[in-house]
Amino acid sequence: MDYELRVRPVKYARLEVRPDGKVVVTAPFGFDVDSFIENHRKWLEKKLAGVEKARKEAEKGFPLDGRFYHVIHGRKPKIHDRFGTVVLPPMPEQMISLLRERLRRELHELIGEYSRKMGVEPGKIYVRLGRSKWGSCSSRKNLSFNLRLIVVPENLKRYVVVHELAHLRYLNHSKAFWELVGRFYPDYKTARRELKHWWRVVELNEYWRWLEGRE
């Protein structure tokens, strides 16, 4: 099995499967990496199977709202929901702007709905292009959402909104935090698994590589 070895002054070895399927081992000097890999082979194979599944889906088209749209290249960006097509312009900035406004409208509606139910009031709301996480909440009660959220189905957008709004009460992942999330989104564990899959899809999708300047 191919892997990248990173020798570091760490106490314990660490094994990671990146969203693109790259296997990375971080271990101290002289560590028996081959045995370590063999002992975790079943776990690795399961993770890599998940990556392969995402890779096949990523090839279906442009991911948007849990669907895959057929791509047409044109002068101006446009989304045809009825026909399941998107028009990609020459410059990614134009498409990013269109997607940002679309996601902003969706999020403002969901945030308005759940902030009333949860009895919280967020500060400013941002939609940004990022590659680390779906959303975040600052100590100033500002919420930031990743533009990548536009690719997932509405139910997963709802979960991310509930998750970030819950941080307005608990700026951590304590038991109380998860109890609050579960009150308004009971099946959050399934949502977290599905979001990991969609993250892989975005990482592997050629159009998102273009949007994010990864080509």
Secondary structure, 3 states (H helix, E strand, C coil): CCCEEEECCCCCCEEEECCCCCEEEEECCCCCHHHHHHHCHHHHHHHHHHHHHHHHHHCCCEEECCEEEEEEECCCCEEECCCCEEEECCCHHHHHHHHHHHHHHHHHHHHHHHHHHHCCCCCCEEEECCCCCCEEECCCCCEEEEHHHHHCCHHHHHHHHHHHHHCCCCCCCCHHHHHHHHHHCCCHHHHHHHHHHHHHHHHHCHHHHHHCCCC
